[in-house]
Amino acid sequence: MTKRNQAVGAYGERCALRHLIGAGLRPIARNWRCPDGEIDIIAWDGPVIAFCEVKTRRTGEFGTPAEAVVPRKARRLRGLAARWLAESGVNADEVRFDVLAVRLPVGGPALVEHVKGAF
């Protein structure tokens, strides 16, 4: 991954985090990593823990940001969430997997689409 792509991704994650906070979610972890991968954002949405995958795109050349979350990625995120829950000791009545699709149009503000329960 190039430095430019890393910068775009980091900016998209900051936009997604602001969106979640504005929607009333309470972040509890960002960029949680283990040997198996990374979870972008973990947040409380009332009594529900939301595991959030953030995808950012500058153009539509490779599809929409949400389309980048393919079944293989969803399976990996489920496994990562189970590991985080086991390691953190946090108990939740319900968990949810969200996708935050961030588009960065030229000359305009970031557009964030929050897909709750995406998979």
C-alpha positions in Angstrom: 0.0 0.0 0.0 1.4 3.4 -0.9 1.7 6.3 1.5 -1.0 8.1 -0.4 -3.4 5.2 0.0 -2.5 5.0 3.7 -3.2 8.7 4.1 -6.6 8.4 2.3 -7.5 5.5 4.4 -6.6 7.2 7.6 -8.5 10.3 6.6 -11.5 8.1 5.8 -11.3 6.5 9.2 -11.3 9.9 10.9 -14.3 11.0 8.9 -16.1 7.7 9.8 -15.3 8.2 13.5 -16.7 11.7 13.5 -19.8 10.4 11.8 -20.3 7.6 14.4 -19.8 10.0 17.3 -22.3 12.4 15.7 -24.8 9.6 15.5 -24.4 8.9 19.2 -22.1 5.9 19.2 -19.4 5.7 21.8 -16.0 4.4 20.4 -14.1 2.1 22.6 -11.3 1.0 20.3 -9.6 2.1 17.0 -7.4 0.1 14.8 -7.3 -2.9 17.1 -4.8 -5.3 15.8 -3.8 -8.9 16.4 -1.8 -11.4 14.3 -4.9 -12.3 12.3 -5.9 -8.7 11.2 -7.4 -5.4 12.3 -10.7 -4.0 13.3 -11.0 -0.4 12.3 -13.5 0.9 14.9 -15.3 -0.8 17.8 -18.1 1.3 19.4 -21.1 1.0 21.7 -24.4 1.8 20.1 -26.6 1.7 23.2 -26.3 -1.9 24.5 -24.9 -3.2 21.1 -21.3 -3.4 20.3 -20.7 -2.4 16.7 -17.6 -3.7 14.9 -17.0 -1.2 12.1 -15.2 -1.7 8.8 -14.2 1.5 7.1 -13.7 1.6 3.4 -12.7 4.8 1.6 -12.6 5.6 -2.1 -11.6 8.7 -4.0 -13.2 7.5 -7.3 -15.7 4.9 -8.4 -13.2 3.2 -10.7 -13.0 0.1 -8.5 -16.6 0.1 -7.3 -18.2 1.6 -4.3 -16.5 1.5 -0.9 -19.1 -0.9 0.5 -18.5 -3.4 -2.4 -14.9 -3.8 -1.1 -16.3 -5.8 1.9 -16.4 -9.2 0.2 -17.6 -12.4 2.0 -14.0 -13.4 2.8 -13.4 -10.0 4.6 -16.7 -10.4 6.5 -15.7 -13.9 7.7 -12.3 -12.5 8.9 -14.0 -9.6 10.7 -16.3 -12.0 12.5 -13.4 -14.0 13.7 -11.5 -10.9 14.8 -14.6 -9.7 16.7 -14.8 -13.1 18.5 -11.2 -12.8 19.5 -11.6 -9.2 20.7 -14.6 -10.1 22.8 -12.7 -13.0 24.4 -9.5 -11.0 25.0 -11.3 -7.8 26.2 -13.7 -9.4 28.6 -16.4 -7.1 27.4 -19.9 -8.6 27.6 -22.6 -7.4 25.2 -26.1 -8.6 24.7 -25.8 -8.1 21.0 -23.0 -7.5 18.4 -23.4 -5.9 15.0 -21.1 -5.6 12.0 -21.3 -2.2 10.2 -19.6 -0.8 7.1 -18.8 2.8 6.8 -18.4 3.7 3.2 -16.5 7.0 2.8 -16.3 8.7 -0.6 -13.9 11.6 -1.1 -15.3 13.7 -4.0 -12.9 16.2 -5.6 -13.4 19.6 -4.1 -16.1 18.6 -1.7 -16.6 17.3 1.8 -16.4 13.5 2.5 -19.6 11.6 2.2 -20.1 8.9 4.8 -22.7 6.1 4.3 -23.2 4.0 7.5 -24.6 0.5 6.7 -25.7 -0.9 10.1 -25.8 -4.7 10.2 -24.1 -5.0 6.8 -23.3 -8.7 7.4 
